Amino acid sequence: MQLDPRRILIFRTVAREGSVSGGARALGWTQPAVSQHIRLLEDEVGQALLLRSSTGVTLTEAGERLLRHADAIAGLLGSAEAELTSLAEGAGTVTIAAFPSALADFVPRAIASARLAVPELTARVIELEPPEAIEAVLAGDADVAVAFEYDELHDDVQLARLELGPDPSRIVLPLEHELATGAPIDIAALAGDDWVGGCERCRAHLESLAGDAGFAPKIQFETDDFVASQAFVAATGSVTLLPAMALRVLTRDDVVVAALADGSGRTVSLRYRHGAERVPAVSTVLDAMRALWGEQTG
């Protein structure tokens, strides 16, 4: 026996309406069409489900039992419809992998903005540097990677890329440094200073800029923490290179921040699987991040 789910729901409507004609009106169908589906369903189950009379229909024992299952099916379909409607409106869970300075301010504010538009949206965040964040998206462990690239280092992966914009590098110096005037600095002027090295990519960017200026930076301290980097600068008289995004989150009072004379820096982008932008919840997050980036850099 193989029952047609559609016919079961037609039968349920007739049973709940109390007549074939009532069921036809509720369904917006013709009475003969509804009667034909009921007959085919009765053929499938091998027995009568409804007893017809001039006053309507009466369920047989088989009909009463089938109606209970039909009600359960209708309830499940109703729940599925409600869930899918909610997802179509942007609800759902989005997993975002992002580097520390993005998680310190940008990502939480973007999620808050997305939830203003869609309160049912749920966000899960993972702290990962760009290579690991991209791997998480490729593996299906994250939906969106907030990543950055420097001119000398690009990620060549088969993911969609939405560029947010530039995040310029800044020189951080101790207050007593002779160049701590706030004016843009040529990195070559810091060839003799001790340096605080950052994350692997940031360190590679520093070494690339220094190499172009004709020197190798003397990296005496290393930390991935942008707050700790400033602490080392203030306490040891060293200097460091930090992205503007990190300094917007926190800049200590005992350091001075200056732009690089060449204006170099990194580019921040969003990476996600092709087609993921058609998932309403993911689209909501992407739109919120793009809008927030425009607001804070505009």
VENWOKA-V978744 format. One record per backbone hydrogen bond with DSSP energy under -0.5 kcal/mol. CO is the residue of the C=O (numbers start at 1). NH is the residue of the N-H. If there is no record, write none. Layout:
co->CO nh->NH
co->CO nh->NH
//
This chain:
co->3 nh->5
co->4 nh->8
co->5 nh->9
co->6 nh->10
co->7 nh->11
co->8 nh->12
co->9 nh->13
co->10 nh->14
co->11 nh->15
co->12 nh->16
co->13 nh->17
co->14 nh->18
co->14 nh->19
co->18 nh->57
co->19 nh->23
co->20 nh->24
co->21 nh->25
co->22 nh->26
co->23 nh->27
co->24 nh->28
co->24 nh->29
co->30 nh->34
co->31 nh->35
co->32 nh->36
co->33 nh->37
co->34 nh->38
co->35 nh->39
co->36 nh->40
co->37 nh->41
co->38 nh->42
co->39 nh->43
co->40 nh->44
co->41 nh->45
co->42 nh->46
co->42 nh->47
co->49 nh->60
co->50 nh->52
co->51 nh->58
co->53 nh->56
co->56 nh->53
co->58 nh->51
co->60 nh->64
co->61 nh->65
co->62 nh->66
co->63 nh->67
co->64 nh->68
co->65 nh->69
co->66 nh->70
co->67 nh->71
co->68 nh->72
co->69 nh->73
co->70 nh->74
co->71 nh->75
co->72 nh->76
co->73 nh->77
co->74 nh->78
co->75 nh->79
co->76 nh->80
co->77 nh->81
co->78 nh->82
co->79 nh->83
co->80 nh->84
co->81 nh->85
co->82 nh->86
co->83 nh->87
co->84 nh->88
co->85 nh->89
co->86 nh->91
co->87 nh->90
co->92 nh->122
co->94 nh->96
co->94 nh->124
co->95 nh->143
co->95 nh->144
co->96 nh->98
co->96 nh->126
co->97 nh->146
co->98 nh->128
co->99 nh->102
co->99 nh->103
co->100 nh->104
co->101 nh->106
co->102 nh->105
co->102 nh->107
co->105 nh->109
co->106 nh->110
co->107 nh->111
co->108 nh->112
co->109 nh->113
co->110 nh->114
co->111 nh->115
co->112 nh->116
co->113 nh->117
co->114 nh->118
co->118 nh->121
co->120 nh->92
co->122 nh->94
co->124 nh->96
co->126 nh->98
co->126 nh->128
co->129 nh->132
co->129 nh->133
co->130 nh->134
co->131 nh->135
co->132 nh->136
co->133 nh->137
co->134 nh->138
co->135 nh->139
co->136 nh->141
co->136 nh->142
co->137 nh->140
co->144 nh->97
co->144 nh->146
co->145 nh->147
co->145 nh->271
co->146 nh->99
co->147 nh->269
co->149 nh->267
co->150 nh->153
co->153 nh->150
co->154 nh->156
co->155 nh->157
co->157 nh->159
co->160 nh->272
co->161 nh->163
co->162 nh->270
co->165 nh->268
co->167 nh->266
co->168 nh->244
co->169 nh->260
co->170 nh->242
co->171 nh->173
co->171 nh->258
co->172 nh->240
co->173 nh->256
co->174 nh->177
co->177 nh->180
co->179 nh->181
co->179 nh->182
co->185 nh->187
co->185 nh->261
co->186 nh->189
co->187 nh->190
co->188 nh->191
co->190 nh->193
co->193 nh->218
co->194 nh->239
co->195 nh->197
co->195 nh->220
co->195 nh->221
co->196 nh->241
co->197 nh->223
co->199 nh->203
co->200 nh->204
co->201 nh->205
co->202 nh->206
co->203 nh->207
co->204 nh->208
co->205 nh->209
co->206 nh->210
co->207 nh->211
co->208 nh->212
co->209 nh->213
co->210 nh->215
co->211 nh->214
co->215 nh->217
co->217 nh->219
co->218 nh->195
co->218 nh->220
co->221 nh->197
co->224 nh->226
co->225 nh->229
co->226 nh->230
co->227 nh->231
co->228 nh->232
co->229 nh->233
co->230 nh->234
co->231 nh->235
co->232 nh->236
co->232 nh->238
co->233 nh->237
co->239 nh->196
co->240 nh->172
co->240 nh->242
co->242 nh->170
co->243 nh->246
co->243 nh->247
co->244 nh->248
co->245 nh->249
co->246 nh->250
co->252 nh->255
co->254 nh->175
co->256 nh->173
co->258 nh->171
co->259 nh->185
co->260 nh->263
co->264 nh->169
co->265 nh->151
co->266 nh->167
co->267 nh->149
co->268 nh->164
co->268 nh->165
co->269 nh->147
co->270 nh->162
co->271 nh->145
co->272 nh->160
co->273 nh->276
co->275 nh->278
co->276 nh->279
co->278 nh->280
co->279 nh->283
co->280 nh->284
co->281 nh->285
co->282 nh->286
co->283 nh->287
co->284 nh->288
co->285 nh->289
co->286 nh->290
co->287 nh->291
co->288 nh->292
co->289 nh->293
co->290 nh->294
co->291 nh->295
co->292 nh->296
co->293 nh->297
co->294 nh->298
//
